[in-house]
Amino acid sequence: MHIFTKKFAGQSILSWVFQIILIWIAWGVHDGSLPKNVTTITFAAVVLLLIYWSFSLDRKRSNSK
């Protein structure tokens, strides 16, 4: 789990993973491989909240150093 907290381009690897997942969801909806329904929107919203959570953790770690 320590590898996910390492910084890359100012963000943790965990933040990058969540952002790539969100891009993958958006691309899938655009291509039509993922349906445009409440489940997809809910999953995207959860990933978005996880992105904000990981940014918050990054900020806490940088302030504590």
N, C-alpha and C positions, 0 to 999 in steps of 0.2 A: 504494500500500500504506500510505502515511502516514495516509490517512483512517481506516483500520481501527484504528489505534492511538490515535485521539482518544478522550477520555473522554466518556461520556454517562451521567449518573446514577451515577457512581462506577465504571463499567466501560467497557472499550473497546468500540467498535462490533463488533469481531470476536467478543467474548464474547456480545454480544446476538444476533448472527447465529447462532452455534452454539446458543444457547438457543431461538431461534425454530425452528430446524430440529428440535430435540428435541421441542418442543411439537407441531410439524407431524406428526412420526412418531407420537407418542402419540395425537393426534387421528385420524390415518389408521387406526391399529389399532382404535381405539374405534369408528369409523364402519364399519369393515369394508372400506375401500378399500385398505388395506395388509394383507397376510396376517400371521398370527401364526406365524412360522416362525423358524428359526435365522438366516436371512439378515437379517431385520428386527431381531432382537435384537442381532446382531453389529453392524449399522450403528448402532443406538442406542447400543451400548456404545462404539463408536469416537467418536461425537459427544460422548458424556459425557466421555471422556478428553480430547477436544479442548477442551471447556469448562474442565476443570481445568487444562489446559496454558495456555489463554489467561488464566485467573485468575492463574496463576503468573507469566506474563509481565507482567501488570498490576502485580503486587506488586513484581517486580524493578524495573520502571520507576519506580514511586513511591518505592521505597527509594533509588534511585540519584540522585534529584533533591535 
